[in-house]
Amino acid sequence: MELFAATLHVTFNDSSNMAQFFTATLHPTFNDQLNMTRNSSANTILHSNIMFNNLSNIKF
């Protein structure tokens, strides 16, 4: 968990641009995949998408 937190800190440190990339680029992909496949994998992807969207509002 420490490594995960450190990685997110580096990735999102200066980055409204990076957060916008995740939201704009990956969000439609996640939605399409969720619509195509109703399984635990798709649910995990949707959950990850929500986490990234929430991170875009966090200032480290």
C-alpha positions, 0 to 999 in steps of 0.5 A, a space after each residue: 500500500 505504501 508503494 501504491 500511495 507513493 506511485 500515485 503521489 508521483 503520478 498525480 503530483 503536478 497534474 491536473 493534465 494527467 488527471 484530465 488524461 485519465 478522465 478524458 481518455 480512459 473513462 469512455 473506454 471503461 464505460 464501453 467495456 462495462 456495457 459490453 461485459 457484465 462480469 467482475 472484471 468490468 465492475 473492477 474496471 468501473 471501480 478503478 475509473 471512479 477512483 481515478 476520477 476522485 483523485 483528480 480533485 486531490 492535491 498532494 
